[in-house]
Amino acid sequence: MPTFEITTASADDIRMMADWAHAEGWNPGLTDGQAFFAADPCGFLIGRLDAVPVSCVSVVRYGSDFGFLGFYLTRPELRGQGYGSRLWATGTARLAGRNTGLDGVVEQQPNYRKSGFLPAWTNLRYEGLAPVDIAPPPGVALVDVRTLPFGQVTAYDRRFFPAARDSFLAAWTTTPGRTALVALAEGEVRGLAVLRACRTSSRIGPLYAATPEIARALVSALAATDPSAPVAVDVPDVNPAAVRVAEELGLTPSFETARMYTGPAPDVDHSGLFGVTSLELG
């Protein structure tokens, strides 16, 4: 009989998980694994059949009471044989007692409901060539995130995410191959956006902004780093202004997931959330 075992993923395994995600059409970032590993090095699990990786899941712990589940995949030729469900059981046990979130693709949402996840909103991926000539509003400057004290960045992120994630955010905003901009007005952070290279369209996430005008300016400035390349933003429909901004920028829907939680939806600033950070880690 074949031997199935579950192990913690290595850094190389996390890169393999990104390749699997790309094959599913999820378009992960080229260097996302570095930030993912920094978030929770033991939060990525691999199911191995006779030592060959066949399934994966991420079960990242944030603080003492929040977690996020992602990367739930089994190799297509082995689906329906229980390898994914066994890995799911081990992964969710690691997050037991925590309010846990995930971003579920449409076809899997009924299964997630059966496991106790309830929908909070829909993420719509808007994609395309964005205008590169939108200036920020008067009094607002767009600056490189690396010029700010990091405490300002983490404090701002906490408005939109239900737990501190300093190690992840440090890697997410400074890893080579990405551009991170902050909108400043009178020394206060009024927006944050990160562009990262991906297999196809470069993705922007997070996209936080105090106003739609700042959100548009941030997307435009990031798109200007390569005007010929399309960008993509995972837009939460819980913020109708975010959907309007994406449409006004000429982007079109290309992909859909549902943000779901096992407990109450966390109380975050939805009005300033114009694009989620990552479908894998929240």
C-alpha positions in Angstrom: 0.0 0.0 0.0 1.3 3.5 -0.7 2.4 5.5 2.3 0.8 9.0 2.8 2.4 11.3 5.3 2.1 15.0 6.1 5.1 17.2 6.8 5.9 20.8 7.3 6.9 22.4 4.0 10.4 23.6 3.2 11.1 26.9 1.5 11.5 25.0 -1.7 8.2 23.3 -1.2 6.5 26.7 -0.9 7.9 27.6 -4.3 6.5 24.4 -5.6 3.1 25.3 -4.1 3.2 28.6 -6.0 3.8 26.6 -9.2 0.8 24.4 -8.5 -1.3 27.6 -7.8 -0.2 29.0 -11.1 -1.4 25.9 -12.9 -4.8 26.5 -11.3 -4.9 30.0 -12.8 -4.4 31.9 -9.5 -1.4 33.9 -10.7 0.8 34.0 -7.6 3.7 36.5 -7.2 7.1 35.4 -8.3 8.6 36.1 -4.9 5.6 35.7 -2.6 7.1 32.6 -1.0 9.8 34.7 0.8 7.1 36.8 2.5 4.9 33.8 3.1 7.7 31.9 4.8 8.4 34.9 7.1 4.8 35.0 8.2 4.8 31.6 9.8 7.6 29.1 8.8 5.6 26.1 10.2 2.3 27.2 8.6 2.7 25.3 5.3 2.0 21.6 5.1 2.7 19.1 2.3 1.0 15.7 1.9 3.4 13.2 0.4 2.5 9.9 -1.2 5.5 7.6 -1.1 7.6 10.7 -0.5 6.2 12.5 -3.6 4.3 15.8 -2.9 0.7 15.4 -3.9 -1.3 18.0 -1.8 -0.7 21.2 0.1 -2.3 23.7 2.4 -1.2 26.9 4.3 -2.5 27.3 7.8 -0.8 30.5 9.0 -1.2 31.7 12.6 -1.5 35.4 13.3 -1.2 36.4 17.0 -3.1 34.3 19.4 -6.6 34.2 18.0 -6.6 34.6 14.2 -5.5 32.3 11.4 -5.7 32.2 7.6 -6.0 29.1 5.4 -4.9 29.0 1.7 -3.1 27.0 -0.9 -5.5 24.1 -0.5 -4.6 21.9 -3.5 -4.3 18.3 -4.5 -2.6 17.2 -7.7 -5.4 16.9 -10.3 -4.8 13.2 -11.1 -5.1 12.3 -7.4 -8.2 14.2 -6.4 -11.1 12.4 -4.9 -8.9 9.8 -3.1 -8.9 11.5 0.3 -5.4 13.0 0.3 -6.7 16.5 0.4 -9.3 15.8 3.1 -6.6 14.2 5.3 -4.4 17.2 4.9 -7.3 19.6 5.5 -8.0 17.9 8.9 -4.4 18.2 10.0 -4.2 21.8 8.8 -7.5 23.0 10.4 -6.4 21.3 13.7 -3.4 23.6 13.7 -5.8 26.6 13.7 -8.3 25.2 16.2 -9.8 27.8 18.5 -9.0 30.7 16.2 -11.2 32.7 14.0 -10.0 31.5 10.6 -10.3 33.1 7.2 -9.9 31.9 3.7 -10.5 33.1 0.1 -12.5 30.3 -1.6 -12.9 29.8 -5.3 -16.5 29.5 -6.4 -16.6 25.7 -6.9 -15.2 25.0 -3.4 -17.4 27.4 -1.5 -20.2 24.8 -0.7 -17.5 22.5 0.8 -16.1 25.4 2.9 -19.6 26.1 4.2 -19.9 22.5 5.3 -16.6 23.0 7.3 -18.1 26.0 9.1 -16.9 28.9 7.0 -19.4 31.6 6.3 -19.1 34.2 3.5 -18.3 37.8 4.4 -17.8 39.3 1.0 -16.8 38.6 -2.6 -13.4 39.4 -4.0 -13.5 40.3 -7.7 -10.1 40.4 -9.5 -10.1 43.4 -11.8 -7.4 43.2 -14.5 -6.0 45.2 -17.4 -4.0 48.2 -18.5 -4.4 51.1 -16.0 -3.9 54.8 -16.9 -0.5 56.0 -15.8 -1.2 59.8 -15.7 -3.4 60.2 -12.6 -1.9 62.6 -10.1 -2.6 62.3 -6.4 -4.9 64.9 -4.8 -3.5 68.2 -3.7 -1.5 67.9 -0.5 -0.9 64.2 -1.0 2.6 62.8 -1.9 3.4 59.2 -3.0 6.7 58.0 -1.5 8.6 54.7 -1.3 7.5 52.7 1.8 11.1 52.2 2.7 11.5 55.9 3.6 9.0 55.7 6.4 9.6 54.4 10.0 8.3 50.8 9.8 6.0 51.4 12.8 3.9 53.8 10.8 3.4 51.2 8.1 2.4 48.4 10.6 0.1 50.7 12.5 -1.7 51.6 9.3 -2.0 48.0 8.1 -3.7 47.1 11.4 -6.7 49.2 10.4 -7.4 46.8 7.6 -6.2 43.4 8.9 -7.4 41.7 12.1 -4.0 40.9 13.6 -0.4 42.2 13.7 1.7 40.7 10.9 5.0 42.7 11.2 7.4 40.0 9.9 5.2 39.3 6.9 4.7 43.0 6.1 8.4 43.7 6.3 9.1 41.0 3.7 6.0 41.8 1.6 6.9 45.5 1.1 10.7 45.2 0.6 11.3 41.9 -1.2 13.1 42.6 -4.6 10.9 42.6 -7.6 8.1 44.7 -6.1 7.3 48.4 -5.6 5.6 49.7 -2.5 4.2 53.2 -2.2 2.7 55.1 0.7 0.4 58.1 0.3 1.3 60.8 2.8 -0.6 64.0 3.8 0.8 66.2 6.5 3.0 63.4 7.7 0.1 61.0 8.1 -0.3 57.7 6.1 -3.3 58.0 3.9 -2.7 55.0 1.6 -0.5 52.0 0.9 -0.1 49.9 -2.2 2.3 47.1 -3.2 2.9 46.0 -6.8 4.5 42.6 -7.3 5.6 40.7 -10.5 3.5 37.6 -11.2 3.3 34.9 -13.9 0.9 37.0 -15.9 -0.5 40.4 -14.8 1.4 42.1 -12.0 -0.8 42.2 -8.9 -1.5 45.1 -6.6 -2.2 44.2 -3.0 -2.8 45.5 -0.5 -4.5 48.6 -1.8 -5.5 50.8 1.1 -6.6 54.4 0.7 -8.4 57.1 2.6 -10.3 58.2 -0.5 -11.1 56.8 -4.0 -8.9 59.6 -5.5 -5.9 58.4 -3.5 -6.6 54.8 -4.5 -6.7 55.7 -8.2 -3.4 57.7 -7.9 -1.7 54.8 -6.2 -2.7 52.3 -8.9 -1.7 54.8 -11.6 1.7 55.4 -10.1 2.4 51.6 -9.8 1.2 50.9 -13.3 3.5 53.6 -14.6 6.5 51.5 -13.6 5.7 49.4 -16.7 3.0 51.1 -18.7 2.7 48.3 -21.2 2.0 45.6 -18.6 -1.4 44.8 -17.2 -2.1 44.9 -13.5 -4.6 43.1 -11.3 -6.3 44.0 -8.1 -8.5 41.7 -5.9 -11.3 44.1 -5.1 -13.6 43.4 -2.1 -17.2 44.2 -3.0 -17.9 45.0 0.6 -16.5 48.4 -0.4 -18.6 49.7 -3.3 -16.2 52.6 -3.8 -13.4 50.1 -4.5 -15.5 48.4 -7.3 -16.2 51.9 -8.8 -12.5 52.8 -8.8 -11.5 49.5 -10.6 -14.2 50.2 -13.2 -13.2 53.8 -13.6 -9.6 52.7 -14.2 -10.8 50.6 -17.1 -10.1 47.2 -15.4 -12.4 44.2 -16.0 -13.3 41.2 -13.8 -11.4 38.1 -14.5 -11.6 35.9 -11.3 -13.7 35.6 -8.2 -13.3 34.3 -4.7 -15.3 34.6 -1.4 -13.7 35.8 1.8 -15.1 33.4 4.4 -14.6 33.1 8.2 -15.3 30.5 10.8 -16.3 33.2 13.3 -17.6 36.7 13.0 -16.1 38.8 10.2 -13.4 40.9 11.8 -14.1 44.6 12.4 -11.7 46.3 10.0 -11.9 49.5 7.9 -13.8 48.3 4.9 -14.2 51.8 3.5 -10.4 52.1 3.0 -9.9 48.6 1.7 -9.6 48.8 -2.1 -7.7 45.6 -2.7 -6.8 42.7 -0.5 -3.2 41.8 0.2 -3.1 38.1 -0.8 -5.7 35.4 -1.4 -3.3 32.9 0.2 -2.5 34.7 3.5 -5.3 37.3 3.8 
